[in-house]
């Protein structure tokens, strides 16, 4: 399936993909991230149940500490 992740077209090969599975694929599960799917913010409680479909636009913002 083809999706756009952070503005870049990606082909992903996942069975029944959800936002949580996608985050795991990118080693971002458990990290402090904000995810948007098609312009709508996905809450942390919905990561496991929010499906990803062909053509979806996913934005992942993760935080980096520093000082």
mmCIF file as Biopython writes it, N, C-alpha, C and O atoms, coordinates in Angstrom:
data_model
#
loop_
_atom_site.group_PDB
_atom_site.id
_atom_site.type_symbol
_atom_site.label_atom_id
_atom_site.label_alt_id
_atom_site.label_comp_id
_atom_site.label_asym_id
_atom_site.label_entity_id
_atom_site.label_seq_id
_atom_site.pdbx_PDB_ins_code
_atom_site.Cartn_x
_atom_site.Cartn_y
_atom_site.Cartn_z
_atom_site.occupancy
_atom_site.B_iso_or_equiv
_atom_site.auth_seq_id
_atom_site.auth_asym_id
_atom_site.pdbx_PDB_model_num
ATOM 1   N N  . UNK A ? 1  ? 0.840  -1.167 0.000  1.0 0.0 1  A 1 
ATOM 2   C CA . UNK A ? 1  ? 0.000  0.000  0.000  1.0 0.0 1  A 1 
ATOM 3   C C  . UNK A ? 1  ? 0.883  1.228  0.000  1.0 0.0 1  A 1 
ATOM 4   O O  . UNK A ? 1  ? 1.973  1.220  0.573  1.0 0.0 1  A 1 
ATOM 5   N N  . UNK A ? 2  ? 0.416  2.278  -0.640 1.0 0.0 2  A 1 
ATOM 6   C CA . UNK A ? 2  ? 1.170  3.526  -0.727 1.0 0.0 2  A 1 
ATOM 7   C C  . UNK A ? 2  ? 0.565  4.562  0.209  1.0 0.0 2  A 1 
ATOM 8   O O  . UNK A ? 2  ? -0.637 4.823  0.172  1.0 0.0 2  A 1 
ATOM 9   N N  . UNK A ? 3  ? 1.408  5.145  1.041  1.0 0.0 3  A 1 
ATOM 10  C CA . UNK A ? 3  ? 0.998  6.205  1.949  1.0 0.0 3  A 1 
ATOM 11  C C  . UNK A ? 3  ? 2.043  7.315  1.892  1.0 0.0 3  A 1 
ATOM 12  O O  . UNK A ? 3  ? 3.162  7.104  1.424  1.0 0.0 3  A 1 
ATOM 13  N N  . UNK A ? 4  ? 1.677  8.469  2.362  1.0 0.0 4  A 1 
ATOM 14  C CA . UNK A ? 4  ? 2.622  9.577  2.440  1.0 0.0 4  A 1 
ATOM 15  C C  . UNK A ? 4  ? 2.944  9.787  3.912  1.0 0.0 4  A 1 
ATOM 16  O O  . UNK A ? 4  ? 2.059  10.079 4.716  1.0 0.0 4  A 1 
ATOM 17  N N  . UNK A ? 5  ? 4.221  9.635  4.257  1.0 0.0 5  A 1 
ATOM 18  C CA . UNK A ? 5  ? 4.674  9.785  5.635  1.0 0.0 5  A 1 
ATOM 19  C C  . UNK A ? 5  ? 5.615  10.977 5.689  1.0 0.0 5  A 1 
ATOM 20  O O  . UNK A ? 5  ? 6.668  10.989 5.052  1.0 0.0 5  A 1 
ATOM 21  N N  . UNK A ? 6  ? 5.216  11.977 6.461  1.0 0.0 6  A 1 
ATOM 22  C CA . UNK A ? 6  ? 5.997  13.215 6.593  1.0 0.0 6  A 1 
ATOM 23  C C  . UNK A ? 6  ? 6.374  13.793 5.231  1.0 0.0 6  A 1 
ATOM 24  O O  . UNK A ? 6  ? 7.504  14.229 5.014  1.0 0.0 6  A 1 
ATOM 25  N N  . UNK A ? 7  ? 5.400  13.788 4.319  1.0 0.0 7  A 1 
ATOM 26  C CA . UNK A ? 7  ? 5.584  14.398 3.010  1.0 0.0 7  A 1 
ATOM 27  C C  . UNK A ? 7  ? 6.274  13.541 1.973  1.0 0.0 7  A 1 
ATOM 28  O O  . UNK A ? 7  ? 6.465  13.982 0.840  1.0 0.0 7  A 1 
ATOM 29  N N  . UNK A ? 8  ? 6.655  12.315 2.336  1.0 0.0 8  A 1 
ATOM 30  C CA . UNK A ? 8  ? 7.374  11.443 1.408  1.0 0.0 8  A 1 
ATOM 31  C C  . UNK A ? 8  ? 6.538  10.198 1.110  1.0 0.0 8  A 1 
ATOM 32  O O  . UNK A ? 8  ? 6.056  9.530  2.025  1.0 0.0 8  A 1 
ATOM 33  N N  . UNK A ? 9  ? 6.371  9.894  -0.174 1.0 0.0 9  A 1 
ATOM 34  C CA . UNK A ? 9  ? 5.618  8.701  -0.547 1.0 0.0 9  A 1 
ATOM 35  C C  . UNK A ? 9  ? 6.382  7.454  -0.125 1.0 0.0 9  A 1 
ATOM 36  O O  . UNK A ? 9  ? 7.569  7.309  -0.419 1.0 0.0 9  A 1 
ATOM 37  N N  . UNK A ? 10 ? 5.691  6.560  0.565  1.0 0.0 10 A 1 
ATOM 38  C CA . UNK A ? 10 ? 6.287  5.309  1.043  1.0 0.0 10 A 1 
ATOM 39  C C  . UNK A ? 10 ? 5.375  4.154  0.661  1.0 0.0 10 A 1 
ATOM 40  O O  . UNK A ? 10 ? 4.153  4.293  0.642  1.0 0.0 10 A 1 
ATOM 41  N N  . UNK A ? 11 ? 5.974  3.027  0.361  1.0 0.0 11 A 1 
ATOM 42  C CA . UNK A ? 11 ? 5.222  1.798  0.164  1.0 0.0 11 A 1 
ATOM 43  C C  . UNK A ? 11 ? 5.434  0.942  1.395  1.0 0.0 11 A 1 
ATOM 44  O O  . UNK A ? 11 ? 6.569  0.626  1.753  1.0 0.0 11 A 1 
ATOM 45  N N  . UNK A ? 12 ? 4.340  0.567  2.044  1.0 0.0 12 A 1 
ATOM 46  C CA . UNK A ? 12 ? 4.450  -0.267 3.237  1.0 0.0 12 A 1 
ATOM 47  C C  . UNK A ? 12 ? 3.777  -1.604 2.973  1.0 0.0 12 A 1 
ATOM 48  O O  . UNK A ? 12 ? 2.770  -1.683 2.269  1.0 0.0 12 A 1 
ATOM 49  N N  . UNK A ? 13 ? 4.339  -2.634 3.540  1.0 0.0 13 A 1 
ATOM 50  C CA . UNK A ? 13 ? 3.827  -3.991 3.373  1.0 0.0 13 A 1 
ATOM 51  C C  . UNK A ? 13 ? 3.483  -4.532 4.750  1.0 0.0 13 A 1 
ATOM 52  O O  . UNK A ? 13 ? 4.276  -5.247 5.361  1.0 0.0 13 A 1 
ATOM 53  N N  . UNK A ? 14 ? 2.306  -4.190 5.233  1.0 0.0 14 A 1 
ATOM 54  C CA . UNK A ? 14 ? 1.858  -4.625 6.548  1.0 0.0 14 A 1 
ATOM 55  C C  . UNK A ? 14 ? 0.458  -5.204 6.426  1.0 0.0 14 A 1 
ATOM 56  O O  . UNK A ? 14 ? -0.371 -4.692 5.673  1.0 0.0 14 A 1 
ATOM 57  N N  . UNK A ? 15 ? 0.196  -6.276 7.171  1.0 0.0 15 A 1 
ATOM 58  C CA . UNK A ? 15 ? -1.149 -6.836 7.221  1.0 0.0 15 A 1 
ATOM 59  C C  . UNK A ? 15 ? -1.959 -6.058 8.247  1.0 0.0 15 A 1 
ATOM 60  O O  . UNK A ? 15 ? -1.515 -5.890 9.383  1.0 0.0 15 A 1 
ATOM 61  N N  . UNK A ? 16 ? -3.124 -5.586 7.869  1.0 0.0 16 A 1 
ATOM 62  C CA . UNK A ? 16 ? -4.009 -4.826 8.759  1.0 0.0 16 A 1 
ATOM 63  C C  . UNK A ? 16 ? -3.261 -3.726 9.496  1.0 0.0 16 A 1 
ATOM 64  O O  . UNK A ? 16 ? -3.245 -3.716 10.727 1.0 0.0 16 A 1 
ATOM 65  N N  . UNK A ? 17 ? -2.644 -2.802 8.775  1.0 0.0 17 A 1 
ATOM 66  C CA . UNK A ? 17 ? -1.816 -1.788 9.434  1.0 0.0 17 A 1 
ATOM 67  C C  . UNK A ? 17 ? -2.632 -0.807 10.274 1.0 0.0 17 A 1 
ATOM 68  O O  . UNK A ? 17 ? -3.713 -0.368 9.883  1.0 0.0 17 A 1 
ATOM 69  N N  . UNK A ? 18 ? -2.085 -0.485 11.421 1.0 0.0 18 A 1 
ATOM 70  C CA . UNK A ? 18 ? -2.632 0.562  12.277 1.0 0.0 18 A 1 
ATOM 71  C C  . UNK A ? 18 ? -1.519 1.574  12.519 1.0 0.0 18 A 1 
ATOM 72  O O  . UNK A ? 18 ? -0.361 1.335  12.176 1.0 0.0 18 A 1 
ATOM 73  N N  . UNK A ? 19 ? -1.878 2.688  13.106 1.0 0.0 19 A 1 
ATOM 74  C CA . UNK A ? 19 ? -0.872 3.699  13.426 1.0 0.0 19 A 1 
ATOM 75  C C  . UNK A ? 19 ? 0.162  3.119  14.386 1.0 0.0 19 A 1 
ATOM 76  O O  . UNK A ? 19 ? 1.355  3.383  14.236 1.0 0.0 19 A 1 
ATOM 77  N N  . UNK A ? 20 ? -0.276 2.333  15.370 1.0 0.0 20 A 1 
ATOM 78  C CA . UNK A ? 20 ? 0.659  1.736  16.336 1.0 0.0 20 A 1 
ATOM 79  C C  . UNK A ? 20 ? 1.656  0.809  15.649 1.0 0.0 20 A 1 
ATOM 80  O O  . UNK A ? 20 ? 2.841  0.826  15.981 1.0 0.0 20 A 1 
ATOM 81  N N  . UNK A ? 21 ? 1.196  0.008  14.702 1.0 0.0 21 A 1 
ATOM 82  C CA . UNK A ? 21 ? 2.091  -0.901 13.984 1.0 0.0 21 A 1 
ATOM 83  C C  . UNK A ? 21 ? 3.085  -0.100 13.145 1.0 0.0 21 A 1 
ATOM 84  O O  . UNK A ? 21 ? 4.260  -0.456 13.067 1.0 0.0 21 A 1 
ATOM 85  N N  . UNK A ? 22 ? 2.621  0.969  12.524 1.0 0.0 22 A 1 
ATOM 86  C CA . UNK A ? 22 ? 3.520  1.821  11.744 1.0 0.0 22 A 1 
ATOM 87  C C  . UNK A ? 22 ? 4.598  2.428  12.639 1.0 0.0 22 A 1 
ATOM 88  O O  . UNK A ? 22 ? 5.772  2.443  12.267 1.0 0.0 22 A 1 
ATOM 89  N N  . UNK A ? 23 ? 4.216  2.925  13.808 1.0 0.0 23 A 1 
ATOM 90  C CA . UNK A ? 23 ? 5.197  3.493  14.737 1.0 0.0 23 A 1 
ATOM 91  C C  . UNK A ? 23 ? 6.214  2.443  15.152 1.0 0.0 23 A 1 
ATOM 92  O O  . UNK A ? 23 ? 7.403  2.741  15.266 1.0 0.0 23 A 1 
ATOM 93  N N  . UNK A ? 24 ? 5.762  1.229  15.375 1.0 0.0 24 A 1 
ATOM 94  C CA . UNK A ? 24 ? 6.669  0.138  15.739 1.0 0.0 24 A 1 
ATOM 95  C C  . UNK A ? 24 ? 7.652  -0.148 14.609 1.0 0.0 24 A 1 
ATOM 96  O O  . UNK A ? 24 ? 8.832  -0.397 14.859 1.0 0.0 24 A 1 
ATOM 97  N N  . UNK A ? 25 ? 7.172  -0.111 13.373 1.0 0.0 25 A 1 
ATOM 98  C CA . UNK A ? 25 ? 8.021  -0.345 12.210 1.0 0.0 25 A 1 
ATOM 99  C C  . UNK A ? 25 ? 9.149  0.682  12.125 1.0 0.0 25 A 1 
ATOM 100 O O  . UNK A ? 25 ? 10.259 0.362  11.698 1.0 0.0 25 A 1 
ATOM 101 N N  . UNK A ? 26 ? 8.860  1.906  12.530 1.0 0.0 26 A 1 
ATOM 102 C CA . UNK A ? 26 ? 9.859  2.974  12.509 1.0 0.0 26 A 1 
ATOM 103 C C  . UNK A ? 26 ? 10.562 3.139  13.858 1.0 0.0 26 A 1 
ATOM 104 O O  . UNK A ? 26 ? 11.221 4.152  14.092 1.0 0.0 26 A 1 
ATOM 105 N N  . UNK A ? 27 ? 10.427 2.155  14.742 1.0 0.0 27 A 1 
ATOM 106 C CA . UNK A ? 27 ? 11.048 2.162  16.080 1.0 0.0 27 A 1 
ATOM 107 C C  . UNK A ? 27 ? 10.659 3.400  16.886 1.0 0.0 27 A 1 
ATOM 108 O O  . UNK A ? 27 ? 11.471 3.947  17.632 1.0 0.0 27 A 1 
ATOM 109 N N  . UNK A ? 28 ? 9.408  3.835  16.727 1.0 0.0 28 A 1 
ATOM 110 C CA . UNK A ? 28 ? 8.923  4.998  17.460 1.0 0.0 28 A 1 
ATOM 111 C C  . UNK A ? 28 ? 7.863  4.634  18.495 1.0 0.0 28 A 1 
ATOM 112 O O  . UNK A ? 28 ? 7.314  5.517  19.155 1.0 0.0 28 A 1 
ATOM 113 N N  . UNK A ? 29 ? 7.570  3.340  18.643 1.0 0.0 29 A 1 
ATOM 114 C CA . UNK A ? 29 ? 6.593  2.954  19.655 1.0 0.0 29 A 1 
ATOM 115 C C  . UNK A ? 29 ? 7.167  3.236  21.040 1.0 0.0 29 A 1 
ATOM 116 O O  . UNK A ? 29 ? 8.332  2.949  21.315 1.0 0.0 29 A 1 
ATOM 117 N N  . UNK A ? 30 ? 6.344  3.795  21.892 1.0 0.0 30 A 1 
ATOM 118 C CA . UNK A ? 30 ? 6.796  4.143  23.231 1.0 0.0 30 A 1 
ATOM 119 C C  . UNK A ? 30 ? 7.502  5.484  23.318 1.0 0.0 30 A 1 
ATOM 120 O O  . UNK A ? 30 ? 7.832  5.934  24.415 1.0 0.0 30 A 1 
ATOM 121 N N  . UNK A ? 31 ? 7.738  6.127  22.193 1.0 0.0 31 A 1 
ATOM 122 C CA . UNK A ? 31 ? 8.400  7.436  22.168 1.0 0.0 31 A 1 
ATOM 123 C C  . UNK A ? 31 ? 7.341  8.542  22.278 1.0 0.0 31 A 1 
ATOM 124 O O  . UNK A ? 31 ? 6.160  8.311  22.020 1.0 0.0 31 A 1 
ATOM 125 N N  . UNK A ? 32 ? 7.776  9.723  22.659 1.0 0.0 32 A 1 
ATOM 126 C CA . UNK A ? 32 ? 6.876  10.878 22.725 1.0 0.0 32 A 1 
ATOM 127 C C  . UNK A ? 32 ? 6.672  11.404 21.308 1.0 0.0 32 A 1 
ATOM 128 O O  . UNK A ? 32 ? 7.525  12.107 20.768 1.0 0.0 32 A 1 
ATOM 129 N N  . UNK A ? 33 ? 5.542  11.058 20.716 1.0 0.0 33 A 1 
ATOM 130 C CA . UNK A ? 33 ? 5.239  11.486 19.349 1.0 0.0 33 A 1 
ATOM 131 C C  . UNK A ? 33 ? 3.810  12.012 19.271 1.0 0.0 33 A 1 
ATOM 132 O O  . UNK A ? 33 ? 2.956  11.690 20.098 1.0 0.0 33 A 1 
ATOM 133 N N  . UNK A ? 34 ? 3.585  12.817 18.267 1.0 0.0 34 A 1 
ATOM 134 C CA . UNK A ? 34 ? 2.239  13.226 17.890 1.0 0.0 34 A 1 
ATOM 135 C C  . UNK A ? 34 ? 2.044  12.740 16.464 1.0 0.0 34 A 1 
ATOM 136 O O  . UNK A ? 34 ? 2.910  12.925 15.609 1.0 0.0 34 A 1 
ATOM 137 N N  . UNK A ? 35 ? 0.893  12.114 16.215 1.0 0.0 35 A 1 
ATOM 138 C CA . UNK A ? 35 ? 0.618  11.564 14.891 1.0 0.0 35 A 1 
ATOM 139 C C  . UNK A ? 35 ? -0.663 12.188 14.347 1.0 0.0 35 A 1 
ATOM 140 O O  . UNK A ? 35 ? -1.668 12.297 15.050 1.0 0.0 35 A 1 
ATOM 141 N N  . UNK A ? 36 ? -0.605 12.592 13.087 1.0 0.0 36 A 1 
ATOM 142 C CA . UNK A ? 36 ? -1.792 13.029 12.367 1.0 0.0 36 A 1 
ATOM 143 C C  . UNK A ? 36 ? -2.038 12.057 11.227 1.0 0.0 36 A 1 
ATOM 144 O O  . UNK A ? 36 ? -1.109 11.640 10.535 1.0 0.0 36 A 1 
ATOM 145 N N  . UNK A ? 37 ? -3.289 11.706 11.044 1.0 0.0 37 A 1 
ATOM 146 C CA . UNK A ? 37 ? -3.695 10.877 9.904  1.0 0.0 37 A 1 
ATOM 147 C C  . UNK A ? 37 ? -4.705 11.688 9.112  1.0 0.0 37 A 1 
ATOM 148 O O  . UNK A ? 37 ? -5.783 12.015 9.609  1.0 0.0 37 A 1 
ATOM 149 N N  . UNK A ? 38 ? -4.350 12.005 7.890  1.0 0.0 38 A 1 
ATOM 150 C CA . UNK A ? 38 ? -5.211 12.795 7.006  1.0 0.0 38 A 1 
ATOM 151 C C  . UNK A ? 38 ? -5.659 14.097 7.662  1.0 0.0 38 A 1 
ATOM 152 O O  . UNK A ? 38 ? -6.815 14.502 7.543  1.0 0.0 38 A 1 
ATOM 153 N N  . UNK A ? 39 ? -4.717 14.751 8.360  1.0 0.0 39 A 1 
ATOM 154 C CA . UNK A ? 39 ? -4.985 16.056 8.945  1.0 0.0 39 A 1 
ATOM 155 C C  . UNK A ? 39 ? -5.644 16.046 10.308 1.0 0.0 39 A 1 
ATOM 156 O O  . UNK A ? 39 ? -5.884 17.109 10.882 1.0 0.0 39 A 1 
ATOM 157 N N  . UNK A ? 40 ? -5.946 14.857 10.847 1.0 0.0 40 A 1 
ATOM 158 C CA . UNK A ? 40 ? -6.576 14.771 12.161 1.0 0.0 40 A 1 
ATOM 159 C C  . UNK A ? 40 ? -5.634 14.092 13.143 1.0 0.0 40 A 1 
ATOM 160 O O  . UNK A ? 40 ? -5.046 13.054 12.843 1.0 0.0 40 A 1 
ATOM 161 N N  . UNK A ? 41 ? -5.500 14.691 14.319 1.0 0.0 41 A 1 
ATOM 162 C CA . UNK A ? 41 ? -4.617 14.145 15.340 1.0 0.0 41 A 1 
ATOM 163 C C  . UNK A ? 41 ? -5.166 12.823 15.856 1.0 0.0 41 A 1 
ATOM 164 O O  . UNK A ? 41 ? -6.361 12.697 16.125 1.0 0.0 41 A 1 
ATOM 165 N N  . UNK A ? 42 ? -4.284 11.839 15.990 1.0 0.0 42 A 1 
ATOM 166 C CA . UNK A ? 42 ? -4.651 10.532 16.539 1.0 0.0 42 A 1 
ATOM 167 C C  . UNK A ? 42 ? -4.219 10.520 18.002 1.0 0.0 42 A 1 
ATOM 168 O O  . UNK A ? 42 ? -3.037 10.690 18.303 1.0 0.0 42 A 1 
ATOM 169 N N  . UNK A ? 43 ? -5.177 10.320 18.915 1.0 0.0 43 A 1 
ATOM 170 C CA . UNK A ? 43 ? -4.835 10.309 20.339 1.0 0.0 43 A 1 
ATOM 171 C C  . UNK A ? 43 ? -4.083 9.026  20.683 1.0 0.0 43 A 1 
ATOM 172 O O  . UNK A ? 43 ? -4.197 8.018  19.986 1.0 0.0 43 A 1 
ATOM 173 N N  . UNK A ? 44 ? -3.317 9.082  21.765 1.0 0.0 44 A 1 
ATOM 174 C CA . UNK A ? 44 ? -2.540 7.906  22.180 1.0 0.0 44 A 1 
ATOM 175 C C  . UNK A ? 44 ? -3.437 6.702  22.429 1.0 0.0 44 A 1 
ATOM 176 O O  . UNK A ? 44 ? -3.028 5.568  22.180 1.0 0.0 44 A 1 
ATOM 177 N N  . UNK A ? 45 ? -4.651 6.931  22.915 1.0 0.0 45 A 1 
ATOM 178 C CA . UNK A ? 45 ? -5.565 5.818  23.197 1.0 0.0 45 A 1 
ATOM 179 C C  . UNK A ? 45 ? -6.126 5.193  21.925 1.0 0.0 45 A 1 
ATOM 180 O O  . UNK A ? 45 ? -6.704 4.107  21.975 1.0 0.0 45 A 1 
ATOM 181 N N  . UNK A ? 46 ? -5.964 5.861  20.790 1.0 0.0 46 A 1 
ATOM 182 C CA . UNK A ? 46 ? -6.499 5.349  19.525 1.0 0.0 46 A 1 
ATOM 183 C C  . UNK A ? 46 ? -5.431 4.819  18.575 1.0 0.0 46 A 1 
ATOM 184 O O  . UNK A ? 46 ? -5.756 4.399  17.464 1.0 0.0 46 A 1 
ATOM 185 N N  . UNK A ? 47 ? -4.159 4.830  18.989 1.0 0.0 47 A 1 
ATOM 186 C CA . UNK A ? 47 ? -3.081 4.384  18.099 1.0 0.0 47 A 1 
ATOM 187 C C  . UNK A ? 47 ? -3.277 2.935  17.650 1.0 0.0 47 A 1 
ATOM 188 O O  . UNK A ? 47 ? -3.048 2.608  16.485 1.0 0.0 47 A 1 
ATOM 189 N N  . UNK A ? 48 ? -3.703 2.065  18.577 1.0 0.0 48 A 1 
ATOM 190 C CA . UNK A ? 48 ? -3.876 0.643  18.255 1.0 0.0 48 A 1 
ATOM 191 C C  . UNK A ? 48 ? -5.072 0.372  17.354 1.0 0.0 48 A 1 
ATOM 192 O O  . UNK A ? 48 ? -5.109 -0.646 16.663 1.0 0.0 48 A 1 
ATOM 193 N N  . UNK A ? 49 ? -6.045 1.267  17.355 1.0 0.0 49 A 1 
ATOM 194 C CA . UNK A ? 49 ? -7.285 1.000  16.622 1.0 0.0 49 A 1 
ATOM 195 C C  . UNK A ? 49 ? -7.473 1.868  15.383 1.0 0.0 49 A 1 
ATOM 196 O O  . UNK A ? 49 ? -8.455 1.703  14.658 1.0 0.0 49 A 1 
ATOM 197 N N  . UNK A ? 50 ? -6.549 2.787  15.132 1.0 0.0 50 A 1 
ATOM 198 C CA . UNK A ? 50 ? -6.678 3.655  13.959 1.0 0.0 50 A 1 
ATOM 199 C C  . UNK A ? 50 ? -6.014 2.991  12.760 1.0 0.0 50 A 1 
ATOM 200 O O  . UNK A ? 50 ? -4.792 2.850  12.723 1.0 0.0 50 A 1 
ATOM 201 N N  . UNK A ? 51 ? -6.826 2.578  11.771 1.0 0.0 51 A 1 
ATOM 202 C CA . UNK A ? 51 ? -6.252 1.893  10.609 1.0 0.0 51 A 1 
ATOM 203 C C  . UNK A ? 51 ? -5.550 2.862  9.665  1.0 0.0 51 A 1 
ATOM 204 O O  . UNK A ? 51 ? -5.821 4.063  9.656  1.0 0.0 51 A 1 
ATOM 205 N N  . UNK A ? 52 ? -4.653 2.308  8.884  1.0 0.0 52 A 1 
ATOM 206 C CA . UNK A ? 52 ? -3.996 3.062  7.817  1.0 0.0 52 A 1 
ATOM 207 C C  . UNK A ? 52 ? -4.462 2.457  6.500  1.0 0.0 52 A 1 
ATOM 208 O O  . UNK A ? 52 ? -4.432 1.241  6.315  1.0 0.0 52 A 1 
ATOM 209 N N  . UNK A ? 53 ? -4.893 3.324  5.589  1.0 0.0 53 A 1 
ATOM 210 C CA . UNK A ? 53 ? -5.392 2.865  4.300  1.0 0.0 53 A 1 
ATOM 211 C C  . UNK A ? 53 ? -4.532 3.433  3.173  1.0 0.0 53 A 1 
ATOM 212 O O  . UNK A ? 53 ? -3.811 4.415  3.351  1.0 0.0 53 A 1 
ATOM 213 N N  . UNK A ? 54 ? -4.627 2.798  2.023  1.0 0.0 54 A 1 
ATOM 214 C CA . UNK A ? 54 ? -3.903 3.255  0.848  1.0 0.0 54 A 1 
ATOM 215 C C  . UNK A ? 54 ? -4.217 4.728  0.588  1.0 0.0 54 A 1 
ATOM 216 O O  . UNK A ? 54 ? -5.381 5.129  0.577  1.0 0.0 54 A 1 
ATOM 217 N N  . UNK A ? 55 ? -3.180 5.523  0.381  1.0 0.0 55 A 1 
ATOM 218 C CA . UNK A ? 55 ? -3.350 6.933  0.084  1.0 0.0 55 A 1 
ATOM 219 C C  . UNK A ? 55 ? -3.394 7.848  1.290  1.0 0.0 55 A 1 
ATOM 220 O O  . UNK A ? 55 ? -3.454 9.067  1.133  1.0 0.0 55 A 1 
ATOM 221 N N  . UNK A ? 56 ? -3.364 7.285  2.503  1.0 0.0 56 A 1 
ATOM 222 C CA . UNK A ? 56 ? -3.385 8.121  3.710  1.0 0.0 56 A 1 
ATOM 223 C C  . UNK A ? 56 ? -2.152 9.005  3.785  1.0 0.0 56 A 1 
ATOM 224 O O  . UNK A ? 56 ? -1.084 8.661  3.276  1.0 0.0 56 A 1 
ATOM 225 N N  . UNK A ? 57 ? -2.323 10.153 4.432  1.0 0.0 57 A 1 
ATOM 226 C CA . UNK A ? 57 ? -1.220 11.082 4.704  1.0 0.0 57 A 1 
ATOM 227 C C  . UNK A ? 57 ? -0.964 11.035 6.202  1.0 0.0 57 A 1 
ATOM 228 O O  . UNK A ? 57 ? -1.828 11.404 6.997  1.0 0.0 57 A 1 
ATOM 229 N N  . UNK A ? 58 ? 0.218  10.583 6.582  1.0 0.0 58 A 1 
ATOM 230 C CA . UNK A ? 58 ? 0.595  10.438 7.981  1.0 0.0 58 A 1 
ATOM 231 C C  . UNK A ? 58 ? 1.707  11.432 8.292  1.0 0.0 58 A 1 
ATOM 232 O O  . UNK A ? 58 ? 2.709  11.498 7.580  1.0 0.0 58 A 1 
ATOM 233 N N  . UNK A ? 59 ? 1.523  12.196 9.350  1.0 0.0 59 A 1 
ATOM 234 C CA . UNK A ? 59 ? 2.567  13.102 9.832  1.0 0.0 59 A 1 
ATOM 235 C C  . UNK A ? 59 ? 2.956  12.628 11.223 1.0 0.0 59 A 1 
ATOM 236 O O  . UNK A ? 59 ? 2.099  12.465 12.091 1.0 0.0 59 A 1 
ATOM 237 N N  . UNK A ? 60 ? 4.241  12.408 11.434 1.0 0.0 60 A 1 
ATOM 238 C CA . UNK A ? 60 ? 4.756  11.966 12.728 1.0 0.0 60 A 1 
ATOM 239 C C  . UNK A ? 60 ? 5.747  13.014 13.215 1.0 0.0 60 A 1 
ATOM 240 O O  . UNK A ? 60 ? 6.748  13.296 12.557 1.0 0.0 60 A 1 
ATOM 241 N N  . UNK A ? 61 ? 5.454  13.580 14.369 1.0 0.0 61 A 1 
ATOM 242 C CA . UNK A ? 61 ? 6.345  14.567 14.973 1.0 0.0 61 A 1 
ATOM 243 C C  . UNK A ? 61 ? 6.844  13.970 16.274 1.0 0.0 61 A 1 
ATOM 244 O O  . UNK A ? 61 ? 6.050  13.616 17.146 1.0 0.0 61 A 1 
ATOM 245 N N  . UNK A ? 62 ? 8.164  13.856 16.408 1.0 0.0 62 A 1 
ATOM 246 C CA . UNK A ? 62 ? 8.709  13.353 17.669 1.0 0.0 62 A 1 
ATOM 247 C C  . UNK A ? 62 ? 9.582  14.424 18.286 1.0 0.0 62 A 1 
ATOM 248 O O  . UNK A ? 62 ? 10.137 15.282 17.600 1.0 0.0 62 A 1 
ATOM 249 N N  . UNK A ? 63 ? 9.687  14.348 19.594 1.0 0.0 63 A 1 
ATOM 250 C CA . UNK A ? 63 ? 10.376 15.385 20.355 1.0 0.0 63 A 1 
ATOM 251 C C  . UNK A ? 63 ? 11.790 14.951 20.685 1.0 0.0 63 A 1 
ATOM 252 O O  . UNK A ? 63 ? 12.048 13.795 21.018 1.0 0.0 63 A 1 
ATOM 253 N N  . UNK A ? 64 ? 12.690 15.898 20.585 1.0 0.0 64 A 1 
ATOM 254 C CA . UNK A ? 64 ? 14.090 15.651 20.905 1.0 0.0 64 A 1 
ATOM 255 C C  . UNK A ? 64 ? 14.484 16.647 21.983 1.0 0.0 64 A 1 
ATOM 256 O O  . UNK A ? 64 ? 14.329 17.857 21.814 1.0 0.0 64 A 1 
ATOM 257 N N  . UNK A ? 65 ? 14.992 16.132 23.082 1.0 0.0 65 A 1 
ATOM 258 C CA . UNK A ? 65 ? 15.411 17.007 24.171 1.0 0.0 65 A 1 
ATOM 259 C C  . UNK A ? 65 ? 16.812 17.545 23.940 1.0 0.0 65 A 1 
ATOM 260 O O  . UNK A ? 65 ? 17.595 16.989 23.170 1.0 0.0 65 A 1 
ATOM 261 N N  . UNK A ? 66 ? 17.092 18.587 24.594 1.0 0.0 66 A 1 
ATOM 262 C CA . UNK A ? 66 ? 18.426 19.165 24.471 1.0 0.0 66 A 1 
ATOM 263 C C  . UNK A ? 66 ? 18.488 20.472 25.235 1.0 0.0 66 A 1 
ATOM 264 O O  . UNK A ? 66 ? 17.505 20.908 25.835 1.0 0.0 66 A 1 
ATOM 265 N N  . UNK A ? 67 ? 19.599 21.059 25.206 1.0 0.0 67 A 1 
ATOM 266 C CA . UNK A ? 67 ? 19.657 22.297 25.955 1.0 0.0 67 A 1 
ATOM 267 C C  . UNK A ? 67 ? 20.843 23.054 25.681 1.0 0.0 67 A 1 
ATOM 268 O O  . UNK A ? 67 ? 21.031 24.131 26.245 1.0 0.0 67 A 1 
#
